[in-house]
Amino acid sequence: MKKKKLIIIVLTVVLSLSIIGIALGSNFCDGFRHGYITGYKQASGSSFDPFVPFCPFKPLRDFSDPKSDYELGYTIGYRQGMRDGSR
């Protein structure tokens, strides 16, 4: 019984911290938003800012990824914006 309560408390804390981190925003999401807009405009030829989709979860880094969260978000957003803008 005590084990079950402990597991529930730990899961609640982890989930709460995850939601707070997403809600406060991050450099990753700022980079994603700017990268998406740039990529979409370049691919579509439009000068209007598109509707930006929700920021995805930050992926685990590879050795080839940029060290900055903003740059990583920008790269991912740019690629997705290019794909969406070319449709």
N, C-alpha and C positions, 0 to 999 in steps of 0.2 A: 504494500500500500504506500509506504514512504517513497519507494523507488518510483512509482507511477507519478506521484506529486512532484518529485524532483525533476523528472523528465518533462513534465508539462511546464514547470517553471522555466527550465532551461530553454525549451523550444519557444516559449512566449517571449523571453528576453531576446533571443536571437532574431526572431521574426520582427519584433519591435525595433531593434537596432537597424535591421535591413530597411524597413519602411521609412524610418527617420532619415537614413542616409539618402534614399531615393527622393524623399519629399524635399529635403533641403537643397537638392540639386548638387551638381558637381562640375568640376572642370571638364570631365568627360562629356557630360550632357551639353555643356556650352559649346564644346568643340564639335560634337555631333550635329548640333543645330546649324552652326555656321558652315560646316562642311557640306551638309545636305543642301542648303540653299545654294551654295556656290556650284556644286555638282549638277543640281537640277537646272539651274539657269544656263550653265554651259551646254548641257546636253539638249535642252529644249529650245534654246535661243530666245527665251522669254526674259523680259527685264523685271517681271513681277515676282515678288517673293512667294514661293509655294507654301502650301500647308505642310508643316513639318510633322512627321509621325512621332509617336512617343519614343523617347530615348530608350534604347535597348539596355539590357544589363551589360555592365562592363565585362568583357571577356578576360580570361587569363592571358597573360602576356607571353609572347614568344620572344626569342632572342632578337628577331628582326624588327619587332615593334618599337615605336618611339618610346622614350622613357617618360615623357610628359603625358598625363591623362588627357589634357586638351588636344594634343597632337594625335593621340590614339583615337579619340572621339571624332576629330576632324576627318581623319583618314577613313574611318568606317562610314561616317555620314556622307562624305564626298562620293564614295563608291556607290552607296545606296541611292543618293541623289542622281548620279549619272544613269543608273539603271532605270529609275523611275521617270526621269526626264526624257529618256529616249523612247519611251513607249508611245 
